[in-house]
Amino acid sequence: MKKFKALISFLLCVMLFVMIAFLQEGKVWGHTWGENDAEKEFVDNDTISQLGDGTFVVNTAPIGKNIVGYKGHLPLKIYLKDGIIQKVETYDNKETPEFYERAAVLLDVWNGMTVDEALELKVEAIAGATVTSSAIIKGARRGFKYVQSSNAEISSEPAFDFSAKDLCAILTILFAVMVPFFIKNRWVRLFQLGLNVGVLGLWSGMFLSYSTLVSLFANGIRSASLLIAFALFLIAVLLPLFGKKKHYCLQVCPYGSAQELLSKVPMKKVGIARSVSKYLSIFQKLLWAVLMIFLLTGIYAKWMNYEIFTAFMFQSAAVPVLIVAILFLIVSIFVPRFFCRYVCPLGVIMR
């Protein structure tokens, strides 16, 4: 019976995100319904065109359909004159403004270079806006390769080019998933929690959030980041089928890990009465229901830009998010995992 309930929860969870992806992005797993005019223009335009002053403009939309940012496709316009890159621009896009503004500084790094020089340049994704900046880098390189050789097999360039951050994130996830099954040791546990916070949270920014899951279900697995997000989603919703309730929350989530680490501080703990705990649990479910209504109706879907997990991307996180995240971390010193137990909207579906 427990496995049956977990299976039903899994199916309902998938259905929920399919609905949200369709309503918010107009597409599910990369298949678009009701493309807007701007998206059609991106696809219909020629890959390369010429302006009156002799400047060539490369449009990466037709050759970069498998390159997506945090919120969807992120096509570029690359301007070249006399073999020199003049500028790189993005079309209007749906990226989160805070992440986009941070990543957009990359648009100027290729100015004044030849295409060959631009392809040789090693450009790193920007911490705090990894997915958006990676999409800009991949799109630019795709455009440069198109210019370099009109016969190049553009579509053969791998979308899943794993970086060192990605590989370390994968190893950390495997550690968090496998080790608790076999080793019960205080120091190993502390090491695991530290890895979750340092690698998944602060360094690579690989964790589940509603924003990440909506992007995954809308765009499908089109990048290393979304592949890792899909793996995390499977861990969160499938392991309960095997009796491991809330395995993601307890073993993988970097914010939950940060709270648990702080709960180790030798301070007197505050107990919460059973009756109060009951009302707090009801509050958590009500909060989740309200936020889901916001998503499904489109009333205020922008709340996803302010999920507490984005505090790990402190360079681009909103100040209110940072303040709230720090406050809950302080509370966790006295009430272990308070946010996880009584507030986290994501935890409601992580059974």
Secondary structure, 3 states (H helix, E strand, C coil): CHHHHHHHHHHHHHHHHHHHHHHHHCEECCEECCCCHHHHHHHHCCCEEECCCCCEEEECCCCCCCCECCCCECCEEEEEECCEEEEEEECCCCCCHHHHHHHHHHHHCCCCCEHHHHHHCCCCCCCCCHHHHHHHHHHHHHHHHHHHCCCCCHHHCCCCCCCHHHHHHHHHHHHHHHHHHHCCCHHHHHHHHHHHHHHHHHHCCCCCCHHHHHHHHHHCCCCHHHHHHHHHHHHHHHHHHHCCCCHHHHHHCHHHHHHHHHHCCCCCCCCCCHHHHHHHHHHHHHHHHHHHHHHHHCCCHHHHHHCHHHHHCCCCCCHHHHHHHHHHHHHHHHCCCHHHHHCCCHHHCCC
